[in-house]
Amino acid sequence: MAIDQTRFPGSQDHAATCERELAIVRAEFNPSTAGGWGIIFDRHAHRWTAVRGAHIIVHAGSAGELREKLAAGRWDLAAS
């Protein structure tokens, strides 16, 4: 889905930064050797989510917070 960048000054820079951060976090945590996390960035809510399987979900307000939570094993939902 395309984002309408014309409505918000500076939003192109912000969107580009988020895309770079998304690529970095995915490269770090998506490989199976790193846990095989699915990483999602909701551009409208400005929320980061990591999902592994159907049981572990991690939410964060920034890419840095998501990295910290994943590295520390702090899940928001872990069902068995």
Distance bins in CASP14 RR format, pairs under 12 A and 6 or more apart:
PFRMAT RR
TARGET T0000
AUTHOR 0000-0000-0000
RMODE 2
METHOD distances of the structure
MODEL  1
1 42 0 0 0 0 0 1 0 0 0 0 0
1 43 0 0 0 0 1 0 0 0 0 0 0
1 44 0 0 0 0 1 0 0 0 0 0 0
2 15 0 0 0 0 0 1 0 0 0 0 0
2 43 0 0 0 0 0 1 0 0 0 0 0
3 11 1 0 0 1 0 0 0 0 0 0 0
3 12 0 0 0 0 1 0 0 0 0 0 0
3 14 0 0 0 0 1 0 0 0 0 0 0
3 15 1 0 1 0 0 0 0 0 0 0 0
3 16 0 0 0 0 0 1 0 0 0 0 0
3 18 0 0 0 0 1 0 0 0 0 0 0
3 19 0 0 0 0 0 1 0 0 0 0 0
3 41 0 0 0 0 0 1 0 0 0 0 0
3 42 0 0 0 0 0 1 0 0 0 0 0
3 43 1 0 0 1 0 0 0 0 0 0 0
3 44 0 0 0 0 1 0 0 0 0 0 0
4 11 0 0 0 0 1 0 0 0 0 0 0
4 12 0 0 0 0 0 1 0 0 0 0 0
4 15 0 0 0 0 0 1 0 0 0 0 0
4 43 0 0 0 0 0 1 0 0 0 0 0
4 44 0 0 0 0 0 1 0 0 0 0 0
5 11 1 0 1 0 0 0 0 0 0 0 0
5 12 1 0 1 0 0 0 0 0 0 0 0
5 13 0 0 0 0 1 0 0 0 0 0 0
5 14 0 0 0 0 1 0 0 0 0 0 0
5 15 1 0 0 1 0 0 0 0 0 0 0
5 16 0 0 0 0 1 0 0 0 0 0 0
5 19 0 0 0 0 0 1 0 0 0 0 0
5 43 0 0 0 0 0 1 0 0 0 0 0
6 12 0 0 0 0 1 0 0 0 0 0 0
6 15 0 0 0 0 0 1 0 0 0 0 0
7 15 0 0 0 0 0 1 0 0 0 0 0
8 14 0 0 0 0 1 0 0 0 0 0 0
8 15 0 0 0 0 1 0 0 0 0 0 0
8 43 0 0 0 0 0 1 0 0 0 0 0
10 16 0 0 0 0 1 0 0 0 0 0 0
10 17 0 0 0 0 0 1 0 0 0 0 0
11 17 0 0 0 0 0 1 0 0 0 0 0
11 18 0 0 0 0 0 1 0 0 0 0 0
11 43 0 0 0 0 1 0 0 0 0 0 0
11 46 0 0 0 0 0 1 0 0 0 0 0
12 18 0 0 0 0 0 1 0 0 0 0 0
12 19 0 0 0 0 0 1 0 0 0 0 0
13 19 0 0 0 0 0 1 0 0 0 0 0
13 20 0 0 0 0 0 1 0 0 0 0 0
14 20 0 0 0 0 0 1 0 0 0 0 0
14 21 0 0 0 0 0 1 0 0 0 0 0
14 41 0 0 0 0 0 1 0 0 0 0 0
14 43 0 0 0 0 1 0 0 0 0 0 0
14 46 0 0 0 0 1 0 0 0 0 0 0
15 21 0 0 0 0 0 1 0 0 0 0 0
15 22 0 0 0 0 0 1 0 0 0 0 0
15 41 0 0 0 0 0 1 0 0 0 0 0
15 43 1 0 0 1 0 0 0 0 0 0 0
15 44 0 0 0 0 0 1 0 0 0 0 0
15 46 0 0 0 0 0 1 0 0 0 0 0
16 22 0 0 0 0 0 1 0 0 0 0 0
16 23 0 0 0 0 0 1 0 0 0 0 0
16 43 0 0 0 0 0 1 0 0 0 0 0
17 23 0 0 0 0 0 1 0 0 0 0 0
17 24 0 0 0 0 0 1 0 0 0 0 0
17 41 0 0 0 0 0 1 0 0 0 0 0
17 43 0 0 0 0 0 1 0 0 0 0 0
17 46 0 0 0 0 0 1 0 0 0 0 0
17 62 0 0 0 0 0 1 0 0 0 0 0
17 63 0 0 0 0 1 0 0 0 0 0 0
18 24 0 0 0 0 0 1 0 0 0 0 0
18 25 0 0 0 0 0 1 0 0 0 0 0
18 39 0 0 0 0 0 1 0 0 0 0 0
18 40 0 0 0 0 0 1 0 0 0 0 0
18 41 1 0 1 0 0 0 0 0 0 0 0
18 42 0 0 0 0 0 1 0 0 0 0 0
18 43 1 0 0 1 0 0 0 0 0 0 0
18 44 0 0 0 0 0 1 0 0 0 0 0
18 46 0 0 0 0 1 0 0 0 0 0 0
18 47 0 0 0 0 0 1 0 0 0 0 0
18 48 0 0 0 0 1 0 0 0 0 0 0
18 61 0 0 0 0 0 1 0 0 0 0 0
18 62 0 0 0 0 1 0 0 0 0 0 0
18 63 1 0 0 1 0 0 0 0 0 0 0
19 25 0 0 0 0 0 1 0 0 0 0 0
19 26 0 0 0 0 0 1 0 0 0 0 0
19 41 0 0 0 0 1 0 0 0 0 0 0
19 43 0 0 0 0 1 0 0 0 0 0 0
19 63 0 0 0 0 0 1 0 0 0 0 0
20 26 0 0 0 0 0 1 0 0 0 0 0
20 27 0 0 0 0 0 1 0 0 0 0 0
20 41 0 0 0 0 0 1 0 0 0 0 0
20 63 0 0 0 0 1 0 0 0 0 0 0
21 27 0 0 0 0 0 1 0 0 0 0 0
21 28 0 0 0 0 0 1 0 0 0 0 0
21 39 0 0 0 0 1 0 0 0 0 0 0
21 41 1 0 0 1 0 0 0 0 0 0 0
21 43 0 0 0 0 0 1 0 0 0 0 0
21 46 0 0 0 0 0 1 0 0 0 0 0
21 48 0 0 0 0 1 0 0 0 0 0 0
21 60 0 0 0 0 0 1 0 0 0 0 0
21 61 0 0 0 0 0 1 0 0 0 0 0
21 62 0 0 0 0 1 0 0 0 0 0 0
21 63 1 1 0 0 0 0 0 0 0 0 0
21 64 0 0 0 0 1 0 0 0 0 0 0
21 65 0 0 0 0 0 1 0 0 0 0 0
21 66 0 0 0 0 1 0 0 0 0 0 0
21 67 0 0 0 0 1 0 0 0 0 0 0
22 28 0 0 0 0 0 1 0 0 0 0 0
22 29 0 0 0 0 0 1 0 0 0 0 0
22 30 0 0 0 0 0 1 0 0 0 0 0
22 38 0 0 0 0 0 1 0 0 0 0 0
22 39 1 0 0 1 0 0 0 0 0 0 0
22 40 0 0 0 0 1 0 0 0 0 0 0
22 41 1 0 1 0 0 0 0 0 0 0 0
22 42 0 0 0 0 0 1 0 0 0 0 0
22 43 0 0 0 0 1 0 0 0 0 0 0
22 48 0 0 0 0 1 0 0 0 0 0 0
22 49 0 0 0 0 0 1 0 0 0 0 0
22 50 0 0 0 0 0 1 0 0 0 0 0
22 62 0 0 0 0 0 1 0 0 0 0 0
22 63 1 0 0 1 0 0 0 0 0 0 0
22 64 0 0 0 0 0 1 0 0 0 0 0
22 66 0 0 0 0 0 1 0 0 0 0 0
22 67 0 0 0 0 0 1 0 0 0 0 0
23 29 0 0 0 0 0 1 0 0 0 0 0
23 30 0 0 0 0 0 1 0 0 0 0 0
23 39 0 0 0 0 1 0 0 0 0 0 0
23 41 0 0 0 0 0 1 0 0 0 0 0
23 63 0 0 0 0 0 1 0 0 0 0 0
24 30 0 0 0 0 0 1 0 0 0 0 0
24 39 0 0 0 0 1 0 0 0 0 0 0
24 41 0 0 0 0 0 1 0 0 0 0 0
24 48 0 0 0 0 0 1 0 0 0 0 0
24 63 1 0 0 1 0 0 0 0 0 0 0
24 64 0 0 0 0 1 0 0 0 0 0 0
24 66 0 0 0 0 0 1 0 0 0 0 0
24 67 0 0 0 0 1 0 0 0 0 0 0
25 31 0 0 0 0 0 1 0 0 0 0 0
25 34 0 0 0 0 0 1 0 0 0 0 0
25 37 0 0 0 0 1 0 0 0 0 0 0
25 38 0 0 0 0 1 0 0 0 0 0 0
25 39 1 0 1 0 0 0 0 0 0 0 0
25 40 0 0 0 0 0 1 0 0 0 0 0
25 41 0 0 0 0 1 0 0 0 0 0 0
25 48 1 0 0 1 0 0 0 0 0 0 0
25 49 0 0 0 0 0 1 0 0 0 0 0
25 50 0 0 0 0 1 0 0 0 0 0 0
25 58 0 0 0 0 0 1 0 0 0 0 0
25 60 0 0 0 0 1 0 0 0 0 0 0
25 62 0 0 0 0 0 1 0 0 0 0 0
25 63 1 0 1 0 0 0 0 0 0 0 0
25 64 0 0 0 0 1 0 0 0 0 0 0
25 65 0 0 0 0 0 1 0 0 0 0 0
25 66 1 0 0 1 0 0 0 0 0 0 0
25 67 1 0 0 1 0 0 0 0 0 0 0
25 68 0 0 0 0 0 1 0 0 0 0 0
25 69 0 0 0 0 0 1 0 0 0 0 0
25 70 0 0 0 0 1 0 0 0 0 0 0
25 71 0 0 0 0 0 1 0 0 0 0 0
26 34 0 0 0 0 0 1 0 0 0 0 0
26 36 0 0 0 0 1 0 0 0 0 0 0
26 37 0 0 0 0 1 0 0 0 0 0 0
26 38 1 0 0 1 0 0 0 0 0 0 0
26 39 1 0 1 0 0 0 0 0 0 0 0
26 40 0 0 0 0 1 0 0 0 0 0 0
26 41 0 0 0 0 1 0 0 0 0 0 0
26 48 0 0 0 0 0 1 0 0 0 0 0
26 50 0 0 0 0 1 0 0 0 0 0 0
26 63 0 0 0 0 0 1 0 0 0 0 0
26 66 0 0 0 0 0 1 0 0 0 0 0
26 67 0 0 0 0 0 1 0 0 0 0 0
26 70 0 0 0 0 0 1 0 0 0 0 0
27 33 0 0 0 0 0 1 0 0 0 0 0
27 34 0 0 0 0 1 0 0 0 0 0 0
27 36 0 0 0 0 0 1 0 0 0 0 0
27 37 0 0 0 0 0 1 0 0 0 0 0
27 38 0 0 0 0 0 1 0 0 0 0 0
27 39 0 0 0 0 1 0 0 0 0 0 0
27 63 0 0 0 0 0 1 0 0 0 0 0
27 67 0 0 0 0 0 1 0 0 0 0 0
28 34 1 0 0 1 0 0 0 0 0 0 0
28 35 0 0 0 0 0 1 0 0 0 0 0
28 36 0 0 0 0 0 1 0 0 0 0 0
28 37 0 0 0 0 1 0 0 0 0 0 0
28 38 0 0 0 0 0 1 0 0 0 0 0
28 39 0 0 0 0 1 0 0 0 0 0 0
28 50 0 0 0 0 0 1 0 0 0 0 0
28 63 0 0 0 0 1 0 0 0 0 0 0
28 64 0 0 0 0 0 1 0 0 0 0 0
28 66 0 0 0 0 1 0 0 0 0 0 0
28 67 1 0 0 1 0 0 0 0 0 0 0
28 70 0 0 0 0 1 0 0 0 0 0 0
28 71 0 0 0 0 1 0 0 0 0 0 0
29 35 1 0 0 1 0 0 0 0 0 0 0
29 36 1 0 0 1 0 0 0 0 0 0 0
29 37 1 0 1 0 0 0 0 0 0 0 0
29 38 1 0 0 1 0 0 0 0 0 0 0
29 39 1 0 0 1 0 0 0 0 0 0 0
29 40 0 0 0 0 0 1 0 0 0 0 0
29 48 0 0 0 0 0 1 0 0 0 0 0
29 49 0 0 0 0 0 1 0 0 0 0 0
29 50 1 0 0 1 0 0 0 0 0 0 0
29 51 0 0 0 0 0 1 0 0 0 0 0
29 52 0 0 0 0 1 0 0 0 0 0 0
29 56 0 0 0 0 0 1 0 0 0 0 0
29 58 0 0 0 0 1 0 0 0 0 0 0
29 60 0 0 0 0 0 1 0 0 0 0 0
29 63 0 0 0 0 0 1 0 0 0 0 0
29 64 0 0 0 0 0 1 0 0 0 0 0
29 66 0 0 0 0 1 0 0 0 0 0 0
29 67 1 0 0 1 0 0 0 0 0 0 0
29 68 0 0 0 0 0 1 0 0 0 0 0
29 69 0 0 0 0 0 1 0 0 0 0 0
29 70 1 0 1 0 0 0 0 0 0 0 0
29 71 0 0 0 0 1 0 0 0 0 0 0
29 73 0 0 0 0 0 1 0 0 0 0 0
30 36 1 0 1 0 0 0 0 0 0 0 0
30 37 1 0 1 0 0 0 0 0 0 0 0
30 38 1 0 1 0 0 0 0 0 0 0 0
30 39 1 0 0 1 0 0 0 0 0 0 0
30 40 0 0 0 0 0 1 0 0 0 0 0
30 50 0 0 0 0 1 0 0 0 0 0 0
30 51 0 0 0 0 0 1 0 0 0 0 0
30 52 0 0 0 0 0 1 0 0 0 0 0
30 70 0 0 0 0 0 1 0 0 0 0 0
31 37 0 0 0 0 1 0 0 0 0 0 0
31 38 0 0 0 0 0 1 0 0 0 0 0
31 39 0 0 0 0 0 1 0 0 0 0 0
32 38 0 0 0 0 0 1 0 0 0 0 0
32 52 0 0 0 0 0 1 0 0 0 0 0
32 53 0 0 0 0 0 1 0 0 0 0 0
34 50 0 0 0 0 0 1 0 0 0 0 0
34 52 0 0 0 0 0 1 0 0 0 0 0
34 67 0 0 0 0 0 1 0 0 0 0 0
34 70 0 0 0 0 1 0 0 0 0 0 0
34 71 0 0 0 0 0 1 0 0 0 0 0
35 50 0 0 0 0 1 0 0 0 0 0 0
35 51 0 0 0 0 0 1 0 0 0 0 0
35 52 1 0 0 1 0 0 0 0 0 0 0
35 53 0 0 0 0 1 0 0 0 0 0 0
35 56 0 0 0 0 1 0 0 0 0 0 0
35 58 0 0 0 0 0 1 0 0 0 0 0
35 70 0 0 0 0 1 0 0 0 0 0 0
35 71 0 0 0 0 0 1 0 0 0 0 0
35 73 0 0 0 0 0 1 0 0 0 0 0
36 50 0 0 0 0 1 0 0 0 0 0 0
36 51 0 0 0 0 1 0 0 0 0 0 0
36 52 1 0 0 1 0 0 0 0 0 0 0
36 53 0 0 0 0 1 0 0 0 0 0 0
36 56 0 0 0 0 0 1 0 0 0 0 0
36 70 0 0 0 0 0 1 0 0 0 0 0
37 48 0 0 0 0 0 1 0 0 0 0 0
37 49 0 0 0 0 1 0 0 0 0 0 0
37 50 1 0 1 0 0 0 0 0 0 0 0
37 51 1 0 0 1 0 0 0 0 0 0 0
37 52 1 0 1 0 0 0 0 0 0 0 0
37 53 0 0 0 0 1 0 0 0 0 0 0
37 56 0 0 0 0 1 0 0 0 0 0 0
37 57 0 0 0 0 0 1 0 0 0 0 0
37 58 0 0 0 0 1 0 0 0 0 0 0
37 66 0 0 0 0 1 0 0 0 0 0 0
37 67 0 0 0 0 0 1 0 0 0 0 0
37 69 0 0 0 0 0 1 0 0 0 0 0
37 70 1 0 0 1 0 0 0 0 0 0 0
37 71 0 0 0 0 0 1 0 0 0 0 0
37 73 0 0 0 0 0 1 0 0 0 0 0
37 75 0 0 0 0 0 1 0 0 0 0 0
38 48 0 0 0 0 0 1 0 0 0 0 0
38 49 0 0 0 0 1 0 0 0 0 0 0
38 50 1 0 0 1 0 0 0 0 0 0 0
38 51 1 0 1 0 0 0 0 0 0 0 0
38 52 1 0 0 1 0 0 0 0 0 0 0
38 53 0 0 0 0 1 0 0 0 0 0 0
38 54 0 0 0 0 0 1 0 0 0 0 0
38 56 0 0 0 0 0 1 0 0 0 0 0
38 57 0 0 0 0 0 1 0 0 0 0 0
38 58 0 0 0 0 0 1 0 0 0 0 0
38 66 0 0 0 0 0 1 0 0 0 0 0
38 70 0 0 0 0 0 1 0 0 0 0 0
39 47 0 0 0 0 0 1 0 0 0 0 0
39 48 1 0 0 1 0 0 0 0 0 0 0
39 49 1 0 0 1 0 0 0 0 0 0 0
39 50 1 0 1 0 0 0 0 0 0 0 0
39 51 0 0 0 0 1 0 0 0 0 0 0
39 52 0 0 0 0 0 1 0 0 0 0 0
39 57 0 0 0 0 0 1 0 0 0 0 0
39 58 0 0 0 0 1 0 0 0 0 0 0
39 59 0 0 0 0 0 1 0 0 0 0 0
39 60 0 0 0 0 0 1 0 0 0 0 0
39 63 0 0 0 0 1 0 0 0 0 0 0
39 64 0 0 0 0 0 1 0 0 0 0 0
39 66 1 0 0 1 0 0 0 0 0 0 0
39 67 0 0 0 0 0 1 0 0 0 0 0
39 69 0 0 0 0 0 1 0 0 0 0 0
39 70 0 0 0 0 1 0 0 0 0 0 0
40 47 0 0 0 0 1 0 0 0 0 0 0
40 48 1 0 0 1 0 0 0 0 0 0 0
40 49 1 0 1 0 0 0 0 0 0 0 0
40 50 1 0 0 1 0 0 0 0 0 0 0
40 51 1 0 0 1 0 0 0 0 0 0 0
40 57 0 0 0 0 0 1 0 0 0 0 0
40 58 0 0 0 0 0 1 0 0 0 0 0
40 59 0 0 0 0 1 0 0 0 0 0 0
40 60 0 0 0 0 0 1 0 0 0 0 0
40 63 0 0 0 0 0 1 0 0 0 0 0
40 66 0 0 0 0 0 1 0 0 0 0 0
41 47 1 0 0 1 0 0 0 0 0 0 0
41 48 1 0 1 0 0 0 0 0 0 0 0
41 49 1 0 0 1 0 0 0 0 0 0 0
41 50 0 0 0 0 0 1 0 0 0 0 0
41 59 0 0 0 0 0 1 0 0 0 0 0
41 60 0 0 0 0 1 0 0 0 0 0 0
41 61 0 0 0 0 1 0 0 0 0 0 0
41 62 0 0 0 0 0 1 0 0 0 0 0
41 63 1 0 0 1 0 0 0 0 0 0 0
41 64 0 0 0 0 0 1 0 0 0 0 0
41 66 0 0 0 0 1 0 0 0 0 0 0
42 48 1 0 0 1 0 0 0 0 0 0 0
42 49 1 0 0 1 0 0 0 0 0 0 0
42 59 0 0 0 0 1 0 0 0 0 0 0
42 60 0 0 0 0 0 1 0 0 0 0 0
42 61 0 0 0 0 1 0 0 0 0 0 0
45 59 0 0 0 0 0 1 0 0 0 0 0
45 60 0 0 0 0 0 1 0 0 0 0 0
45 61 0 0 0 0 1 0 0 0 0 0 0
46 59 0 0 0 0 0 1 0 0 0 0 0
46 60 0 0 0 0 0 1 0 0 0 0 0
46 61 1 0 0 1 0 0 0 0 0 0 0
46 62 0 0 0 0 1 0 0 0 0 0 0
46 63 0 0 0 0 0 1 0 0 0 0 0
46 65 0 0 0 0 0 1 0 0 0 0 0
47 57 0 0 0 0 0 1 0 0 0 0 0
47 58 0 0 0 0 0 1 0 0 0 0 0
47 59 1 0 0 1 0 0 0 0 0 0 0
47 60 1 0 0 1 0 0 0 0 0 0 0
47 61 1 0 1 0 0 0 0 0 0 0 0
47 62 0 0 0 0 1 0 0 0 0 0 0
47 63 0 0 0 0 0 1 0 0 0 0 0
47 65 0 0 0 0 0 1 0 0 0 0 0
47 66 0 0 0 0 1 0 0 0 0 0 0
47 76 0 0 0 0 0 1 0 0 0 0 0
48 57 0 0 0 0 0 1 0 0 0 0 0
48 58 0 0 0 0 1 0 0 0 0 0 0
48 59 1 0 0 1 0 0 0 0 0 0 0
48 60 1 0 1 0 0 0 0 0 0 0 0
48 61 1 0 1 0 0 0 0 0 0 0 0
48 62 1 0 0 1 0 0 0 0 0 0 0
48 63 1 0 1 0 0 0 0 0 0 0 0
48 64 0 0 0 0 1 0 0 0 0 0 0
48 65 1 0 0 1 0 0 0 0 0 0 0
48 66 1 0 1 0 0 0 0 0 0 0 0
48 67 0 0 0 0 1 0 0 0 0 0 0
48 68 0 0 0 0 0 1 0 0 0 0 0
48 69 0 0 0 0 1 0 0 0 0 0 0
48 70 0 0 0 0 0 1 0 0 0 0 0
48 76 0 0 0 0 0 1 0 0 0 0 0
49 56 0 0 0 0 0 1 0 0 0 0 0
49 57 1 0 0 1 0 0 0 0 0 0 0
49 58 1 0 0 1 0 0 0 0 0 0 0
49 59 1 0 1 0 0 0 0 0 0 0 0
49 60 1 0 0 1 0 0 0 0 0 0 0
49 61 0 0 0 0 1 0 0 0 0 0 0
49 63 0 0 0 0 0 1 0 0 0 0 0
49 65 0 0 0 0 0 1 0 0 0 0 0
49 66 1 0 0 1 0 0 0 0 0 0 0
49 69 0 0 0 0 0 1 0 0 0 0 0
49 70 0 0 0 0 0 1 0 0 0 0 0
49 75 0 0 0 0 0 1 0 0 0 0 0
49 76 0 0 0 0 1 0 0 0 0 0 0
49 77 0 0 0 0 0 1 0 0 0 0 0
50 56 0 0 0 0 1 0 0 0 0 0 0
50 57 1 0 0 1 0 0 0 0 0 0 0
50 58 1 0 1 0 0 0 0 0 0 0 0
50 59 0 0 0 0 1 0 0 0 0 0 0
50 60 1 0 0 1 0 0 0 0 0 0 0
50 61 0 0 0 0 0 1 0 0 0 0 0
50 63 0 0 0 0 0 1 0 0 0 0 0
50 64 0 0 0 0 0 1 0 0 0 0 0
50 65 0 0 0 0 0 1 0 0 0 0 0
50 66 1 0 1 0 0 0 0 0 0 0 0
50 67 0 0 0 0 1 0 0 0 0 0 0
50 68 0 0 0 0 0 1 0 0 0 0 0
50 69 1 0 0 1 0 0 0 0 0 0 0
50 70 1 0 1 0 0 0 0 0 0 0 0
50 71 0 0 0 0 0 1 0 0 0 0 0
50 73 0 0 0 0 0 1 0 0 0 0 0
50 74 0 0 0 0 0 1 0 0 0 0 0
50 75 0 0 0 0 1 0 0 0 0 0 0
50 76 0 0 0 0 1 0 0 0 0 0 0
50 77 0 0 0 0 0 1 0 0 0 0 0
51 57 1 0 1 0 0 0 0 0 0 0 0
51 58 1 0 0 1 0 0 0 0 0 0 0
51 59 0 0 0 0 0 1 0 0 0 0 0
51 66 0 0 0 0 0 1 0 0 0 0 0
51 70 0 0 0 0 0 1 0 0 0 0 0
51 75 0 0 0 0 0 1 0 0 0 0 0
51 76 0 0 0 0 0 1 0 0 0 0 0
51 77 0 0 0 0 1 0 0 0 0 0 0
51 78 0 0 0 0 0 1 0 0 0 0 0
52 58 0 0 0 0 1 0 0 0 0 0 0
52 70 0 0 0 0 1 0 0 0 0 0 0
52 73 0 0 0 0 0 1 0 0 0 0 0
52 75 0 0 0 0 1 0 0 0 0 0 0
52 76 0 0 0 0 0 1 0 0 0 0 0
52 77 0 0 0 0 0 1 0 0 0 0 0
52 78 0 0 0 0 1 0 0 0 0 0 0
52 79 0 0 0 0 0 1 0 0 0 0 0
53 75 0 0 0 0 0 1 0 0 0 0 0
53 77 0 0 0 0 0 1 0 0 0 0 0
53 78 0 0 0 0 0 1 0 0 0 0 0
53 79 0 0 0 0 0 1 0 0 0 0 0
54 77 0 0 0 0 0 1 0 0 0 0 0
54 78 0 0 0 0 0 1 0 0 0 0 0
54 79 0 0 0 0 1 0 0 0 0 0 0
54 80 0 0 0 0 0 1 0 0 0 0 0
55 75 0 0 0 0 1 0 0 0 0 0 0
55 76 0 0 0 0 0 1 0 0 0 0 0
55 77 1 0 0 1 0 0 0 0 0 0 0
55 78 1 0 0 1 0 0 0 0 0 0 0
55 79 1 0 1 0 0 0 0 0 0 0 0
55 80 1 0 0 1 0 0 0 0 0 0 0
56 69 0 0 0 0 0 1 0 0 0 0 0
56 70 0 0 0 0 1 0 0 0 0 0 0
56 73 0 0 0 0 1 0 0 0 0 0 0
56 74 0 0 0 0 0 1 0 0 0 0 0
56 75 1 0 1 0 0 0 0 0 0 0 0
56 76 0 0 0 0 1 0 0 0 0 0 0
56 77 1 0 0 1 0 0 0 0 0 0 0
56 78 1 0 1 0 0 0 0 0 0 0 0
56 79 0 0 0 0 1 0 0 0 0 0 0
56 80 0 0 0 0 0 1 0 0 0 0 0
57 66 0 0 0 0 0 1 0 0 0 0 0
57 69 0 0 0 0 0 1 0 0 0 0 0
57 70 0 0 0 0 0 1 0 0 0 0 0
57 74 0 0 0 0 0 1 0 0 0 0 0
57 75 1 0 0 1 0 0 0 0 0 0 0
57 76 1 0 1 0 0 0 0 0 0 0 0
57 77 1 0 1 0 0 0 0 0 0 0 0
57 78 0 0 0 0 1 0 0 0 0 0 0
57 79 0 0 0 0 1 0 0 0 0 0 0
58 64 0 0 0 0 0 1 0 0 0 0 0
58 65 0 0 0 0 1 0 0 0 0 0 0
58 66 1 0 0 1 0 0 0 0 0 0 0
58 67 0 0 0 0 0 1 0 0 0 0 0
58 68 0 0 0 0 0 1 0 0 0 0 0
58 69 1 0 1 0 0 0 0 0 0 0 0
58 70 1 0 0 1 0 0 0 0 0 0 0
58 71 0 0 0 0 0 1 0 0 0 0 0
58 72 0 0 0 0 0 1 0 0 0 0 0
58 73 0 0 0 0 1 0 0 0 0 0 0
58 74 1 0 0 1 0 0 0 0 0 0 0
58 75 1 0 1 0 0 0 0 0 0 0 0
58 76 1 0 1 0 0 0 0 0 0 0 0
58 77 0 0 0 0 1 0 0 0 0 0 0
58 78 0 0 0 0 1 0 0 0 0 0 0
59 65 0 0 0 0 1 0 0 0 0 0 0
59 66 0 0 0 0 1 0 0 0 0 0 0
59 69 0 0 0 0 1 0 0 0 0 0 0
59 70 0 0 0 0 0 1 0 0 0 0 0
59 74 0 0 0 0 0 1 0 0 0 0 0
59 75 0 0 0 0 1 0 0 0 0 0 0
59 76 1 0 1 0 0 0 0 0 0 0 0
59 77 0 0 0 0 1 0 0 0 0 0 0
60 66 1 1 0 0 0 0 0 0 0 0 0
60 67 0 0 0 0 1 0 0 0 0 0 0
60 68 1 0 0 1 0 0 0 0 0 0 0
60 69 1 0 1 0 0 0 0 0 0 0 0
60 70 0 0 0 0 1 0 0 0 0 0 0
60 71 0 0 0 0 0 1 0 0 0 0 0
60 72 0 0 0 0 0 1 0 0 0 0 0
60 74 0 0 0 0 1 0 0 0 0 0 0
60 75 0 0 0 0 0 1 0 0 0 0 0
60 76 0 0 0 0 1 0 0 0 0 0 0
61 67 0 0 0 0 0 1 0 0 0 0 0
61 68 0 0 0 0 0 1 0 0 0 0 0
61 69 0 0 0 0 1 0 0 0 0 0 0
61 76 0 0 0 0 0 1 0 0 0 0 0
62 68 0 0 0 0 1 0 0 0 0 0 0
62 69 0 0 0 0 0 1 0 0 0 0 0
63 69 0 0 0 0 0 1 0 0 0 0 0
63 70 0 0 0 0 0 1 0 0 0 0 0
64 70 0 0 0 0 1 0 0 0 0 0 0
64 71 0 0 0 0 1 0 0 0 0 0 0
64 72 0 0 0 0 0 1 0 0 0 0 0
65 71 0 0 0 0 0 1 0 0 0 0 0
65 72 0 0 0 0 0 1 0 0 0 0 0
65 74 0 0 0 0 1 0 0 0 0 0 0
65 76 0 0 0 0 0 1 0 0 0 0 0
66 72 0 0 0 0 0 1 0 0 0 0 0
66 73 0 0 0 0 0 1 0 0 0 0 0
66 74 0 0 0 0 0 1 0 0 0 0 0
66 75 0 0 0 0 0 1 0 0 0 0 0
66 76 0 0 0 0 0 1 0 0 0 0 0
67 73 0 0 0 0 0 1 0 0 0 0 0
67 74 0 0 0 0 0 1 0 0 0 0 0
68 74 1 0 0 1 0 0 0 0 0 0 0
69 75 1 0 0 1 0 0 0 0 0 0 0
69 76 1 0 0 1 0 0 0 0 0 0 0
69 77 0 0 0 0 0 1 0 0 0 0 0
69 78 0 0 0 0 0 1 0 0 0 0 0
70 76 0 0 0 0 0 1 0 0 0 0 0
END
